[in-house]
Amino acid sequence: MKSVRLVPLEQVEAGMRLASDVCDDNRYPLLSAGTELKDSLLASLARRGVKQVQVEVEEQLTDEERSARREAASRRLDALFR
C-alpha cells in the first residue's frame, strides 16, 4: 500500500518518487508528481530553495493492520453518510 509523506529535502534519497507537483515560491512548476528523483534533481531543488517535498512511500502492512484500516475507514464513512 502506498502512502504520502512530507519529507525534508535533506532526507529525500535518489530513487524516491514525488507524490505531488513541486513548485517554486512563485508557483512556477519545477517537477511533476510521479517524477523519480535523481541526485541531480535533488541538488537543483536545493539550489531553488525547496525545503521539503511529498514522496510516495510503500508501506508493508500485515493482514491485521490492513483489516483494521478498512474497518476504521468503513466506520468513518458510516458516520459521514448516515
Secondary structure as GFF3:
##gff-version 3
##sequence-region A 1 82
A	DSSP	beta_strand	2	8	.	.	.	ID=ss1
A	DSSP	three_ten_helix	9	11	.	.	.	ID=ss2
A	DSSP	beta_strand	22	23	.	.	.	ID=ss3
A	DSSP	beta_strand	29	31	.	.	.	ID=ss4
A	DSSP	alpha_helix	39	47	.	.	.	ID=ss5
A	DSSP	beta_strand	52	58	.	.	.	ID=ss6
A	DSSP	alpha_helix	63	80	.	.	.	ID=ss7
###
